[in-house]
Amino acid sequence: MENSSYPPYFNLTMFVNLGNYRYPTFVLCFLLYTAIISANLVIIVVISQEKTLHEPMYIFILCLSINSLYGSAGFFIRFLKDLLSDSHLISRLSCFLQIYVIYTYASYELTILGIMAYDRYVAVCQPLHYHNKITPKVVSRLIALALIYPAFSVAVCVHLASRLPLCGNKIPKVFCANWPVVKLSCVTTVINNLVGMFLTTSTVFLPLAFVLYTYARIVLLCRKRSSKFKAKVIQSCLPHIITFVNYSITVFCDTALSRINLEELNPFLAVILSLEFVVIPTILNPLVYGLKLPEMRKCMLRILLCAKHD
């Protein structure tokens, strides 16, 4: 194989010519990234410092916030640099590293939402057995499973993609993604497609199906219970439902976008649609959990009042 089949750089072609709007766009995106970091750090600090929040549900929320910082860093640091640059070339190693970070972020989000759904299912449907089933040891194992399997499966996909000889280096996105790279292949990608379908099913569709199953069971149980019980369940589960629905929509949109020619869309619209996958969940999650859960609100207010007095 010739070295040209393994280009040292990829060209991210979806960066539009912003002209005089380049710097205002950079400032806006920088402020957005700062807001994402600040909001998630508040959640992390509050849960870490408040012993009353050292419970499984809040530990899982903490994991979501850490994952938001991880995923947003994998995207924004490079994106902000490219906004100010005239060249949008990214090295081969950096591209595959970004693919790994963004795809593990996406997979972690789904697996964490899956174990959160299990936590809510046991809390609502089997309350008497909750403390026996959701022990600190079980929580640790669930978190480990939610992190290790996606890390391994995404590594396999990225490794297979990195071995493909390519007939081009243009990626029609503002960040590196696996499918656009695979489409550049000069050879058959049957193995990549089969492995990708299997791993997508196990890391995306199975967690989604499990969340839907757990909430179907919760809804069936609530139909037979009092209004007070239903209100309590809604208060407990609503933030998770909002997060789950929001993330499912962004995943669906990103999957749909990867299958169409983005260059045929309005360039600004294409960029905005590409961004929602890594932007909306990372800023919405801390807002939803911080504002909707009463215990979180109380602890945040207490910390703020203590800070003012100091």
C-alpha positions in Angstrom: 0.0 0.0 0.0 1.2 3.5 -0.8 1.6 6.0 2.0 -1.0 8.2 0.3 -3.6 5.6 1.3 -3.0 6.6 4.9 -3.2 10.4 4.7 -1.3 12.2 7.6 -4.0 14.8 7.8 -7.8 15.1 7.5 -9.6 18.2 6.2 -12.8 19.2 8.2 -14.8 20.8 5.4 -17.9 22.0 7.3 -16.2 25.1 8.7 -17.9 27.9 6.7 -16.2 31.2 5.9 -17.4 33.3 8.8 -15.5 36.4 7.7 -16.1 39.3 10.2 -18.3 37.0 12.3 -15.4 34.7 13.2 -14.4 36.4 16.5 -18.0 37.0 17.8 -18.7 33.3 17.0 -15.5 32.3 18.9 -16.6 34.5 21.9 -20.1 33.0 21.9 -18.8 29.4 21.7 -16.2 30.1 24.4 -18.9 31.5 26.7 -21.0 28.4 26.0 -18.1 26.1 26.8 -17.4 28.1 30.0 -21.1 27.7 31.0 -20.9 23.9 30.4 -17.8 23.6 32.6 -19.2 25.8 35.3 -22.6 24.1 35.4 -21.2 20.6 35.6 -18.5 21.6 38.1 -21.2 23.0 40.4 -23.0 19.6 40.3 -19.8 17.7 40.9 -18.8 20.0 43.9 -22.2 19.9 45.5 -22.6 16.1 45.3 -19.0 15.6 46.5 -19.2 17.9 49.5 -22.8 17.1 50.7 -22.8 13.7 52.5 -26.6 13.6 52.3 -26.2 13.3 48.5 -23.8 10.3 48.7 -26.6 8.0 47.4 -26.7 5.9 44.2 -28.9 8.3 42.2 -26.7 11.3 42.9 -23.5 9.3 42.3 -24.9 8.5 38.8 -25.7 12.2 38.3 -22.1 12.9 39.3 -20.9 10.5 36.6 -23.0 12.2 34.0 -21.5 15.6 34.8 -17.9 14.2 34.7 -18.8 12.6 31.3 -20.1 16.0 30.1 -16.8 17.6 31.0 -15.0 14.8 29.2 -17.1 14.9 26.0 -17.2 18.7 25.8 -13.4 18.9 26.2 -12.9 16.4 23.4 -14.9 18.7 21.1 -14.6 22.3 22.2 -10.9 22.6 22.6 -10.3 21.7 19.0 -13.4 23.4 17.7 -12.4 26.8 19.3 -8.9 26.5 17.8 -10.4 25.8 14.3 -12.7 28.8 14.5 -9.7 31.1 14.6 -7.7 29.2 12.1 -7.6 29.6 8.3 -6.7 25.9 7.9 -8.9 23.1 9.2 -6.5 20.2 8.9 -6.3 17.8 11.7 -3.6 15.2 12.1 -4.4 11.5 11.7 -3.6 10.7 15.3 -5.6 13.7 16.6 -8.6 12.8 14.4 -8.8 9.2 15.7 -8.2 10.4 19.2 -11.1 12.8 18.9 -13.3 10.0 17.4 -12.5 7.9 20.4 -13.2 10.6 23.0 -16.5 11.8 21.4 -17.8 8.2 20.8 -16.9 7.0 24.3 -18.6 10.1 25.7 -21.8 9.3 23.7 -21.7 5.6 24.8 -21.0 6.5 28.4 -24.0 8.8 28.4 -26.3 6.0 27.3 -24.9 3.3 29.6 -25.0 5.7 32.6 -28.7 6.5 31.7 -29.3 2.8 31.6 -28.0 2.1 35.1 -29.9 5.2 36.3 -33.1 3.7 34.9 -32.4 0.4 36.8 -31.9 2.4 40.0 -35.2 4.2 39.5 -36.9 0.9 38.6 -35.8 -0.8 41.8 -36.6 2.4 43.9 -40.2 2.6 42.6 -41.1 -1.1 41.9 -39.1 -2.8 44.7 -38.7 -0.2 47.4 -38.4 -2.7 50.2 -35.4 -4.4 48.5 -33.7 -1.2 47.3 -31.0 -1.0 50.0 -30.3 -4.7 49.6 -30.1 -4.6 45.8 -28.4 -1.1 45.2 -25.5 -1.4 47.6 -22.2 0.6 47.3 -20.6 -2.5 45.9 -23.3 -2.9 43.2 -23.1 0.8 42.4 -19.3 0.4 41.8 -19.8 -2.6 39.6 -22.5 -0.9 37.5 -20.4 2.2 37.0 -17.4 0.0 36.0 -19.5 -1.9 33.5 -21.0 1.3 32.1 -17.4 2.6 31.5 -15.3 -0.5 30.6 -17.5 -2.0 27.9 -17.9 1.3 25.8 -14.2 2.0 26.2 -13.3 -1.4 24.8 -16.0 -1.4 22.0 -15.2 2.1 20.7 -11.5 1.2 20.7 -12.2 -1.8 18.4 -14.2 0.4 16.0 -11.5 3.1 15.9 -8.8 0.5 15.4 -10.6 -1.0 12.5 -11.2 2.4 10.9 -7.5 3.4 11.4 -6.4 0.3 9.4 -8.4 1.2 6.3 -6.6 2.5 3.2 -8.4 5.7 2.2 -9.0 7.4 -1.1 -9.4 10.9 0.3 -9.1 13.0 3.4 -12.1 15.2 3.4 -14.6 14.9 6.4 -17.8 16.8 5.9 -18.2 17.7 9.6 -16.7 20.2 12.2 -15.3 17.3 14.2 -13.9 13.8 13.3 -16.4 11.0 13.2 -16.1 7.3 12.4 -18.6 6.8 9.6 -17.3 9.7 7.4 -13.8 8.2 7.7 -15.0 4.7 6.9 -16.8 6.0 3.8 -13.4 7.3 2.4 -12.1 3.7 2.3 -10.7 2.3 -0.9 -11.5 -1.3 0.0 -14.6 -3.1 1.3 -15.8 -2.2 4.7 -18.0 -5.2 5.4 -16.1 -6.1 8.6 -16.3 -2.5 9.9 -20.0 -2.4 9.1 -20.7 -5.7 10.9 -18.6 -4.8 14.0 -20.2 -1.3 14.0 -23.7 -2.7 13.8 -23.0 -5.2 16.7 -21.4 -2.6 18.9 -24.0 0.1 18.1 -26.7 -2.4 19.1 -25.0 -3.3 22.3 -24.0 0.2 23.4 -26.9 2.2 22.0 -30.0 0.2 21.3 -29.8 -2.1 24.3 -29.5 0.7 26.8 -32.3 2.6 25.1 -34.5 -0.5 25.1 -33.7 -1.2 28.7 -34.7 2.4 29.7 -38.0 2.1 27.8 -38.7 -1.3 29.5 -38.0 0.0 33.0 -40.3 3.0 32.5 -43.0 0.9 31.0 -42.9 -1.2 34.2 -43.0 2.0 36.3 -45.9 3.4 34.4 -47.9 0.2 34.8 -47.2 0.2 38.5 -48.3 3.9 38.9 -51.6 3.2 37.2 -52.7 1.2 40.3 -51.4 3.6 42.9 -52.6 6.8 44.5 -52.1 10.3 43.1 -49.6 11.1 45.9 -47.5 8.2 44.9 -47.6 9.2 41.2 -46.5 12.7 42.1 -43.6 11.4 44.1 -42.5 9.1 41.3 -42.8 11.9 38.7 -40.7 14.2 40.8 -38.0 11.5 41.2 -38.0 10.3 37.6 -38.8 13.4 35.5 -35.2 14.7 35.3 -34.0 11.3 34.1 -36.9 11.1 31.5 -36.0 14.6 30.2 -32.3 13.7 29.9 -33.2 10.4 28.2 -35.6 12.0 25.7 -33.2 14.9 25.0 -30.3 12.6 24.4 -32.2 10.1 22.3 -33.3 13.0 20.0 -29.7 14.3 19.6 -28.4 10.7 19.0 -31.1 10.2 16.3 -30.3 13.5 14.6 -26.6 12.8 14.6 -27.1 9.3 13.2 -29.4 10.7 10.5 -26.9 13.5 9.6 -24.1 11.0 9.2 -26.1 9.2 6.5 -26.9 12.3 4.4 -24.7 14.7 2.4 -24.3 17.6 4.8 -22.7 19.7 2.0 -26.2 19.9 0.3 -27.6 21.6 3.4 -27.3 25.3 4.3 -23.8 25.4 5.8 -24.8 27.3 9.0 -27.7 24.8 9.5 -25.4 21.9 9.0 -22.9 23.2 11.6 -25.7 23.8 14.1 -27.2 20.4 13.6 -23.7 18.8 14.0 -23.1 20.7 17.3 -26.3 19.7 19.1 -24.9 16.2 19.7 -22.1 17.4 22.0 -23.6 20.7 23.2 -27.2 20.3 24.2 -26.9 17.3 26.6 -23.8 18.7 28.3 -25.5 22.0 29.2 -29.0 20.6 29.7 -28.1 17.8 32.1 -26.8 19.9 35.0 -29.6 22.4 34.6 -32.3 19.7 34.7 -30.8 17.9 37.7 -29.9 21.1 39.5 -33.3 22.7 39.2 -35.7 19.7 39.2 -34.4 17.7 42.2 -35.4 19.3 45.5 -32.4 17.9 47.5 -30.0 19.2 44.9 -31.6 22.7 45.0 -31.4 22.8 48.8 -27.7 21.8 48.9 -26.8 24.3 46.2 -28.6 27.1 48.0 -26.9 26.2 51.3 -23.5 26.2 49.7 -24.2 29.6 48.0 -25.4 31.1 51.3 -22.3 29.8 53.2 -20.1 31.3 50.5 -21.7 34.7 50.8 -21.3 34.7 54.6 -17.7 33.8 54.3 
